[in-house]
């Protein structure tokens, strides 16, 4: 189950119950809407029964897609569907999965504009861990998009997200996708206003956020010390850097949890509009996994 869905059997069964209820609700809403428009005569459940008969099979199908990220041809072969029907099922089941994860309150927030919102997302928090992550995508045909999405660090075309986690590795915030060319700290400054992080909350960062102590003087920052140009760090400074990295690694573990799903690590083949939803749901599935442990 973990290899094909990213969840254990008990986690899957628990999610399947809510998923089935959401499918029934979505079907009833669609039926009533079509009846009102005069486009529907059959009652819910009428007509040809598809190959994905039960809600559990449908949940397994969409989780398998996110975890293994096969092409629609391969996915159709495995589930005895044609390519177009496979694509339609992915488009239909993805928002249902997102709604279920949203009702279980495991989806990360997308905006933080004030200290009040920050504390609502991370109640009673004393430490926050912030980092950026990149995902490869197919080389855009447009030259302007090629330039914007080319990451010199990854030597590939990528999309980038900033994530914020707590000490339990729960992802509480995920920013909208940005071009791979943009620097982590540049995205950070656009996302969060000065004064957002109080001194009572320690934020743990890596060297990509150098300069934050000047732009956010009120923040309590823990970051490894950069080696001076032409010089070396002392043994004490090296030991301190190692200690900071050992604590900050929690955010790396959280990102690794997201990237158990190959839709976030393989070269992204879907349309741009699906990119953000794929990352959001992957974060939600990781938070759901943590919640069920």
VMD Tcl script that draws the C-alpha trace (Angstrom):
set ca {
  {0.00 0.00 0.00}
  {2.78 2.43 0.86}
  {4.55 1.71 -2.43}
  {1.45 2.29 -4.54}
  {-0.50 4.94 -2.59}
  {1.92 6.47 -0.07}
  {-0.44 5.47 2.78}
  {-0.67 2.47 5.06}
  {-3.69 0.17 4.84}
  {-5.30 1.70 7.94}
  {-4.72 5.25 6.67}
  {-6.21 4.31 3.31}
  {-9.30 2.68 4.83}
  {-9.93 5.68 7.07}
  {-9.63 8.06 4.11}
  {-11.78 5.82 1.89}
  {-14.82 6.31 4.15}
  {-14.72 10.09 3.82}
  {-13.85 9.82 0.12}
  {-16.92 7.69 -0.56}
  {-19.18 10.15 1.26}
  {-17.74 13.04 -0.76}
  {-18.30 11.17 -4.05}
  {-21.95 10.58 -3.16}
  {-22.40 14.22 -2.20}
  {-20.71 15.43 -5.39}
  {-22.86 13.07 -7.49}
  {-26.08 14.30 -5.87}
  {-25.13 17.95 -6.39}
  {-24.30 17.27 -10.04}
  {-27.57 15.37 -10.52}
  {-29.70 18.17 -9.03}
  {-27.88 20.76 -11.12}
  {-28.41 18.81 -14.36}
  {-32.09 18.17 -13.54}
  {-32.60 21.89 -12.96}
  {-30.99 22.62 -16.33}
  {-33.10 19.95 -18.04}
  {-30.09 17.83 -19.05}
  {-30.75 14.82 -16.83}
  {-33.53 12.20 -16.60}
  {-31.80 9.21 -14.99}
  {-31.52 9.02 -11.22}
  {-28.04 8.86 -9.61}
  {-26.46 5.49 -10.33}
  {-28.21 5.01 -13.65}
  {-26.40 4.28 -16.88}
  {-23.27 2.29 -17.66}
  {-21.11 1.31 -14.68}
  {-17.46 2.19 -15.16}
  {-14.44 0.01 -14.45}
  {-13.77 1.90 -11.23}
  {-16.86 0.58 -9.47}
  {-16.42 1.41 -5.78}
  {-15.24 4.56 -4.02}
  {-12.26 2.62 -2.66}
  {-11.20 1.70 -6.20}
  {-11.51 5.34 -7.23}
  {-9.44 6.46 -4.24}
  {-6.78 3.86 -5.01}
  {-6.75 5.02 -8.64}
  {-6.10 8.70 -7.85}
  {-3.60 7.96 -5.06}
  {-1.75 5.56 -7.37}
  {-1.54 8.35 -9.94}
  {-0.06 10.81 -7.44}
  {2.33 8.26 -5.92}
  {3.67 6.57 -9.07}
  {2.84 9.27 -11.67}
  {2.54 7.00 -14.73}
  {1.52 8.33 -18.14}
  {-2.19 8.13 -18.96}
  {-1.45 5.28 -21.38}
  {0.22 3.19 -18.68}
  {-2.41 4.10 -16.09}
  {-5.17 3.09 -18.52}
  {-3.45 -0.23 -19.19}
  {-3.23 -1.01 -15.47}
  {-6.88 -0.10 -14.74}
  {-8.38 -1.32 -18.05}
  {-9.35 2.17 -19.23}
  {-8.68 4.00 -22.46}
  {-6.38 7.02 -22.37}
  {-9.08 9.69 -22.58}
  {-11.18 8.05 -19.86}
  {-8.12 7.86 -17.64}
  {-7.52 11.59 -18.07}
  {-11.18 12.36 -17.29}
  {-11.06 10.27 -14.12}
  {-7.95 12.09 -12.90}
  {-9.64 15.45 -13.55}
  {-12.84 14.33 -11.82}
  {-11.31 12.65 -8.74}
  {-8.57 15.19 -7.97}
  {-10.92 17.96 -6.68}
  {-12.85 15.36 -4.66}
  {-9.61 14.26 -2.98}
  {-8.73 17.90 -2.33}
  {-12.15 18.53 -0.72}
  {-11.76 15.48 1.54}
  {-8.30 16.57 2.70}
  {-9.63 20.09 3.25}
  {-12.43 18.80 5.50}
  {-9.87 16.82 7.49}
  {-7.99 20.13 7.97}
  {-4.67 18.83 6.64}
  {-4.22 21.14 3.64}
  {-1.63 23.91 4.21}
  {-2.61 27.58 4.16}
  {-1.74 29.64 1.09}
  {-1.47 33.18 2.56}
  {-0.22 34.68 5.83}
  {-0.77 38.42 6.04}
  {-0.65 39.04 9.78}
  {0.64 37.69 13.08}
  {-2.93 36.68 13.97}
  {-3.16 34.46 10.88}
  {0.27 32.99 11.61}
  {-0.76 32.00 15.14}
  {-4.04 30.53 13.87}
  {-2.08 28.26 11.53}
  {0.61 27.45 14.11}
  {-1.07 27.81 17.55}
  {1.35 28.03 20.46}
  {4.36 27.62 18.19}
  {7.85 28.58 19.38}
  {9.90 27.37 16.39}
  {9.19 27.59 12.66}
  {11.24 25.95 9.90}
  {11.28 27.59 6.47}
  {12.80 26.35 3.21}
  {12.30 26.33 -0.54}
  {11.84 23.32 -2.77}
  {12.01 22.91 -6.56}
  {10.19 20.54 -8.90}
  {11.31 19.82 -12.49}
  {9.00 20.52 -15.40}
  {9.17 19.99 -19.14}
  {11.14 22.58 -21.04}
  {8.69 25.34 -22.08}
  {8.46 26.08 -25.80}
  {8.22 29.82 -25.22}
  {11.69 31.39 -24.87}
  {10.57 33.88 -22.22}
  {9.13 31.07 -20.10}
  {12.30 29.04 -20.62}
  {14.39 31.87 -19.18}
  {12.08 32.48 -16.22}
  {11.81 28.82 -15.25}
  {15.45 27.85 -15.69}
  {17.12 27.13 -12.35}
  {20.88 27.54 -12.35}
  {21.05 25.53 -9.14}
  {19.24 22.51 -10.57}
  {20.47 23.01 -14.16}
  {16.90 22.40 -15.31}
  {13.56 24.12 -15.78}
  {11.71 24.09 -12.46}
  {8.89 25.51 -10.38}
  {9.62 26.60 -6.82}
  {7.63 26.69 -3.56}
  {8.35 28.04 -0.09}
  {7.10 25.87 2.78}
  {6.81 26.53 6.52}
  {6.68 23.63 8.98}
  {6.58 23.21 12.74}
  {8.79 20.96 14.89}
  {6.45 18.02 14.18}
  {7.16 18.37 10.43}
  {3.58 19.42 9.67}
  {3.42 21.70 6.64}
  {1.31 24.67 7.67}
  {2.04 26.97 4.74}
  {2.70 26.43 1.04}
  {3.20 29.40 -1.27}
  {1.89 29.45 -4.86}
  {4.41 28.11 -7.41}
  {7.09 30.52 -8.60}
  {9.51 30.46 -11.53}
  {12.64 28.40 -10.89}
  {14.86 31.38 -11.67}
  {13.69 33.33 -8.61}
  {15.78 33.22 -5.45}
  {14.25 31.75 -2.28}
  {14.74 34.95 -0.29}
  {13.26 37.11 -3.05}
  {10.08 35.01 -2.92}
  {10.12 35.15 0.88}
  {10.19 38.96 0.96}
  {7.25 39.17 -1.45}
  {5.22 36.73 0.66}
  {5.70 38.00 4.20}
  {5.48 41.60 5.44}
  {8.00 43.06 7.88}
  {6.88 42.53 11.46}
  {5.14 39.21 10.76}
  {7.56 37.13 12.85}
  {7.74 38.20 16.53}
  {10.82 37.73 18.68}
  {9.02 35.02 20.65}
  {9.09 32.70 17.59}
  {12.45 31.41 16.38}
  {12.65 30.86 12.63}
  {15.18 28.32 11.38}
  {16.63 28.94 7.90}
  {19.48 27.93 5.62}
  {21.99 30.12 3.81}
  {19.52 30.91 1.01}
  {17.95 33.51 3.33}
  {21.04 35.59 4.07}
  {20.00 39.20 4.75}
  {16.85 38.40 6.71}
  {18.33 39.82 9.92}
  {18.51 43.26 8.27}
  {15.10 43.20 6.56}
  {13.29 41.62 9.53}
  {15.12 43.07 12.57}
  {12.37 42.05 14.99}
  {12.62 38.35 14.04}
  {14.56 35.78 16.05}
  {16.62 33.97 13.41}
  {18.75 30.83 13.64}
  {20.92 30.35 10.57}
  {24.34 28.79 9.92}
  {27.18 31.28 9.78}
  {28.60 31.91 6.32}
  {32.29 31.32 5.77}
  {34.06 34.69 5.27}
  {35.58 35.36 1.86}
  {39.19 34.21 1.89}
  {38.87 32.96 5.46}
  {37.75 29.95 7.45}
  {35.24 29.31 10.19}
  {36.52 28.52 13.66}
  {35.96 25.07 15.16}
  {33.36 26.59 17.48}
  {31.49 28.17 14.54}
  {31.58 24.87 12.63}
  {30.16 23.04 15.64}
  {27.42 25.66 15.99}
  {26.54 25.35 12.29}
  {26.31 21.58 12.65}
  {24.00 21.92 15.66}
  {21.73 24.38 13.81}
  {21.58 22.11 10.74}
  {20.72 19.14 12.96}
  {17.63 20.96 14.24}
  {16.69 22.64 10.95}
  {16.68 19.28 9.18}
  {13.03 18.87 10.24}
  {11.93 20.96 7.26}
  {14.05 18.78 4.97}
  {12.29 15.71 6.35}
  {8.90 17.35 5.70}
  {9.87 18.12 2.09}
  {11.08 14.54 1.70}
  {7.66 13.43 2.95}
  {5.98 15.43 0.19}
  {8.34 14.00 -2.39}
  {7.42 10.42 -1.58}
  {4.83 11.13 -4.28}
  {6.49 11.00 -7.70}
  {4.17 13.66 -9.10}
  {6.34 16.15 -7.15}
  {9.73 14.71 -8.20}
  {9.36 13.44 -11.77}
  {9.40 15.91 -14.64}
  {5.91 17.45 -14.54}
  {3.89 16.56 -17.66}
  {0.46 18.06 -16.89}
  {-0.80 21.55 -17.66}
  {0.47 24.49 -15.59}
  {-2.95 24.90 -13.99}
  {-2.58 21.44 -12.39}
  {0.90 22.11 -10.99}
  {-0.21 23.99 -7.89}
  {-3.04 21.54 -7.12}
  {-0.64 18.59 -7.36}
  {1.74 20.15 -4.82}
  {-1.10 21.21 -2.50}
  {-2.64 17.73 -2.40}
  {0.79 16.13 -1.90}
  {1.33 18.36 1.15}
  {-2.14 17.45 2.41}
  {-1.44 13.72 2.07}
  {1.80 14.14 4.05}
  {-0.02 16.04 6.81}
  {-2.75 13.39 6.79}
  {-0.08 10.69 7.21}
  {1.38 12.57 10.20}
  {-2.07 13.05 11.73}
  {-2.84 9.32 11.53}
  {0.43 8.14 13.04}
}
mol new
graphics top color blue
foreach p $ca { graphics top sphere $p radius 0.5 }
foreach p [lrange $ca 0 end-1] q [lrange $ca 1 end] { graphics top cylinder $p $q radius 0.2 }
display resetview
